[in-house]
Amino acid sequence: MRALLCRELKGIEGLELVELPLPEPGPGEIRIAVAAAGVNFADLLITRGTYQERPSLPFVPGFEVAGVVDALGPGVLGPAPGTRVLAVLDYGGFAEYAVARASDVVPIPEILDERHAAALPIVYGTALGGLAWRAGLKAGETLLVHGAAGGAGLAAVEVGKAMGARVIATARGAEKLAIAREHGADLVFDSETEELAKSLKEATGGRGVDVVFDPVGGRMFEVGLRAIAWEGRIVIVGFAAGEVPQIPANILLVKNCAAIGFYWGSYRRHDPDRVRRGFEQLLDWYVRGQIRPLVLELFSLEQAREALARLERRLARGKVVITLR
């Protein structure tokens, strides 16, 4: 099979398209013929050796795929070969075949094609988990989403609306702001706006926002902290800006607010049943038309390095997907 192999922890420069033997599913595993693979900022981190988990070299990156069940490992009863599924992986998705734990494989409805299915697991799982499990977002509350035209940010806009929140979105430039508005944002602000925090407070009648969903970090975290309401919650899901913020504890104290870390991948290990229930909720919202992954940027496996470069330069709109079939 063809696969994108990481030989050195040099980011994009350490990746090479190669031929590898077909992987065999072990006990409790399923082999999937990959039709599409989602691209995430974490793929850049894992190929630099800066991700939370570090597989041994060489390895194939790629955390999420959609395709067709090709073979079942010993002891696995289903889904049966030929079933259309999405799956989450520790790594290995940027290849024509991938092996996943059976517990991480979910059948998909006929209405959902593989390209959009591959765009759903991580960003929508992160949005749902961060907002529902960690922040406890309630209907009627105001949600601020940073990086709202990127994968995780745009997912948070849609999930927030599905949960009944008023959503304020920030992004860079008119095109990205238009995307956020088209996907449900009630109010949008350019992230380059001067005195952005002041504008956000004014937009909430001086009260501030109840929940901040932050996949960006850096300056945008500071904006969110200044715009947060009393007893507000900031969900930290990533640092796309490349800068990890240092949190002034005195502001948390004065505002009675909370800065909450959220790493969705750890729930696959610590609470897999919750992850599966989350997928059921997301697929139900998809069928009802309440969420719709934005897949504007499709790349072949040969173009995978270019796909990752789009994320690295923060040029991506919506979700970046690699197509294999």
Residue pairs with C-beta under 8 A, 6 or more apart in sequence:
1 19
1 20
1 21
1 22
1 95
1 96
1 97
2 17
2 18
2 19
2 20
2 95
2 96
2 301
3 17
3 18
3 19
3 20
3 60
3 94
3 95
3 96
3 301
4 15
4 16
4 17
4 18
4 60
4 61
4 62
4 94
4 95
4 301
4 304
4 305
5 15
5 16
5 17
5 18
5 20
5 58
5 59
5 60
6 14
6 15
6 46
6 47
6 57
6 58
6 59
6 60
6 61
7 14
7 15
7 16
7 57
7 58
8 14
8 57
9 47
9 48
9 49
9 57
10 47
10 48
11 44
11 47
11 48
11 308
11 312
12 44
12 47
12 305
12 308
12 309
12 312
14 47
15 47
15 61
15 304
15 305
15 308
17 301
17 302
17 304
20 60
20 95
22 31
22 97
23 31
23 92
23 97
23 98
23 99
24 31
24 71
24 73
24 99
25 31
25 71
25 72
25 73
25 76
25 99
26 73
26 74
26 99
27 73
27 74
27 75
27 76
28 73
28 74
28 75
28 76
28 101
28 102
28 103
29 73
29 76
29 99
29 100
29 101
29 102
30 69
30 71
30 72
30 73
30 76
30 79
30 85
30 87
30 99
30 100
30 101
30 102
30 105
31 69
31 70
31 71
31 72
31 73
31 97
31 98
31 99
32 65
32 67
32 68
32 69
32 70
32 85
32 87
32 97
32 98
32 99
32 100
32 105
33 67
33 68
33 69
33 70
33 96
33 97
33 325
34 65
34 66
34 67
34 93
34 95
34 96
34 97
34 98
34 324
34 325
35 65
35 66
35 67
35 68
35 114
35 115
35 118
35 323
35 324
35 325
36 65
36 66
36 67
36 114
36 115
36 117
36 118
36 119
36 321
36 322
36 323
36 324
36 325
37 62
37 64
37 65
37 66
37 93
37 94
37 98
37 118
37 321
37 322
37 324
38 63
38 64
38 65
38 93
38 118
38 119
38 120
38 121
38 122
38 123
38 151
38 319
38 320
38 321
38 322
39 62
39 299
39 304
39 307
39 308
39 311
39 319
39 320
39 321
39 322
40 63
40 64
40 122
40 123
40 151
40 311
41 151
41 215
41 238
41 240
41 311
42 51
42 63
42 122
42 238
43 61
43 62
43 63
43 94
43 308
43 311
44 308
44 311
44 312
45 51
46 53
46 54
46 55
46 61
46 91
47 61
47 308
52 263
52 265
53 90
53 265
55 90
55 91
59 91
59 92
60 91
60 92
60 93
60 94
60 95
61 91
61 92
61 93
61 94
62 89
62 91
62 92
62 93
62 94
62 95
62 98
62 322
63 88
63 89
63 90
63 91
63 93
63 121
63 122
63 265
64 86
64 87
64 88
64 89
64 93
64 118
64 120
64 121
64 122
65 86
65 87
65 89
65 93
65 98
65 100
65 118
66 84
66 85
66 86
66 87
66 108
66 114
66 115
66 117
66 118
67 84
67 85
67 98
67 114
67 324
67 325
68 81
68 82
68 83
68 84
68 85
69 79
69 80
69 81
69 82
69 83
69 85
69 105
70 81
70 97
71 81
72 78
72 80
72 81
72 102
73 99
73 102
76 102
79 85
79 105
79 107
83 107
84 107
84 108
84 110
84 114
84 117
85 105
85 106
85 107
85 108
86 105
86 106
86 108
86 117
86 118
86 120
86 121
86 279
87 98
87 100
87 104
87 105
87 106
87 121
88 100
88 104
88 121
88 122
88 125
88 265
88 268
88 275
89 98
89 99
89 100
89 104
92 98
92 99
94 301
94 304
94 322
95 301
96 301
96 324
103 268
103 272
103 276
104 268
104 272
106 276
106 279
106 283
108 114
108 117
108 283
109 283
109 286
109 287
111 286
111 287
112 120
112 283
112 286
114 325
115 295
115 298
115 321
115 323
116 292
116 293
116 295
118 321
119 151
119 293
119 294
119 295
119 318
119 319
119 321
120 282
120 286
120 293
121 279
122 151
122 152
122 264
122 265
123 151
123 152
123 154
123 155
123 293
123 319
124 155
124 158
124 159
124 282
124 291
124 293
125 264
125 275
125 278
125 279
125 282
126 152
126 155
126 156
126 215
126 237
126 262
126 264
127 152
127 155
127 156
127 158
127 159
127 160
127 213
128 159
128 278
128 281
128 282
129 262
129 264
129 267
129 278
130 156
130 213
130 235
130 237
130 260
130 262
130 264
131 137
131 143
131 156
131 159
131 160
131 163
131 165
131 211
131 213
131 235
132 159
132 163
133 262
133 267
133 274
134 233
134 235
134 260
134 262
135 211
135 213
135 233
135 235
135 260
136 233
137 143
137 160
137 163
137 165
137 210
137 211
138 163
138 164
138 165
138 210
139 163
139 164
139 165
140 164
140 165
140 166
141 165
141 166
141 210
141 211
142 165
142 166
142 167
142 168
142 204
142 209
142 210
142 211
142 229
143 156
143 160
143 165
143 166
143 167
143 168
143 209
143 210
143 211
143 212
143 213
144 168
144 169
144 170
144 200
144 209
144 211
144 212
144 213
144 224
144 227
145 153
145 156
145 157
145 160
145 167
145 168
145 169
145 170
145 180
145 185
145 212
145 213
146 153
146 170
146 191
146 212
146 213
146 214
146 215
146 216
146 220
146 223
146 224
147 153
147 170
147 171
147 191
147 214
147 215
147 216
147 220
147 240
148 154
148 156
148 157
148 169
148 170
148 171
148 176
148 177
148 179
148 180
148 185
148 188
149 169
149 171
149 175
149 176
149 177
149 179
149 180
149 317
149 318
150 171
150 215
150 240
150 314
150 316
150 318
151 316
151 318
151 319
151 320
152 213
152 215
152 237
152 238
153 169
153 171
153 180
153 213
153 215
153 216
154 179
154 180
154 183
154 294
154 318
154 319
155 291
155 293
156 213
156 215
157 167
157 169
157 180
157 183
157 184
157 185
158 183
158 184
158 285
158 290
158 291
158 292
159 285
159 291
160 167
160 184
160 213
161 167
161 184
161 290
162 285
162 290
162 291
165 210
165 211
166 186
166 187
167 184
167 185
167 186
167 187
168 185
168 186
168 187
168 188
168 189
168 200
168 203
168 204
168 209
169 177
169 180
169 181
169 185
169 187
169 188
169 189
170 188
170 189
170 190
170 191
170 196
170 220
170 223
171 177
171 179
171 180
171 188
171 190
171 191
172 190
172 191
172 192
172 314
173 190
174 190
175 317
176 317
177 188
177 189
177 190
179 294
179 317
179 318
180 188
181 188
183 292
183 294
187 203
189 196
189 199
189 200
189 203
191 220
193 199
196 223
196 227
197 222
197 223
197 226
197 227
200 208
200 209
200 223
200 227
201 207
201 208
201 226
201 227
204 227
204 229
207 229
208 227
208 228
208 229
208 230
208 232
209 224
209 227
209 228
209 229
209 232
210 229
210 231
210 232
210 233
211 232
211 233
211 234
211 235
212 224
212 225
212 227
212 228
212 232
212 233
212 234
212 235
213 235
213 237
214 220
214 221
214 224
214 234
214 235
214 236
214 237
214 238
215 237
215 238
215 240
216 238
216 239
216 240
216 241
217 236
217 238
217 239
217 240
217 241
217 242
217 243
217 244
217 245
218 239
218 241
218 242
218 243
218 245
219 241
219 243
220 241
221 234
221 236
221 245
221 247
222 245
224 234
225 234
225 247
225 248
225 251
225 257
225 259
228 234
228 255
228 257
229 255
229 257
230 255
230 256
230 257
231 255
231 256
231 257
232 255
232 257
232 258
233 257
233 258
233 260
234 257
234 258
234 259
234 260
235 260
235 262
236 259
236 260
236 261
236 262
237 262
237 263
237 264
239 245
240 314
247 259
251 257
252 258
252 259
267 274
267 275
268 275
282 291
285 291
286 292
293 318
293 319
294 317
294 318
294 319
295 318
295 319
295 321
296 317
296 318
297 307
297 310
297 316
297 317
297 318
297 319
297 320
297 321
298 321
298 322
298 323
299 306
299 307
299 320
299 321
299 322
299 323
300 322
300 323
300 324
301 322
301 324
303 322
304 322
307 320
307 322
310 316
310 320
311 320
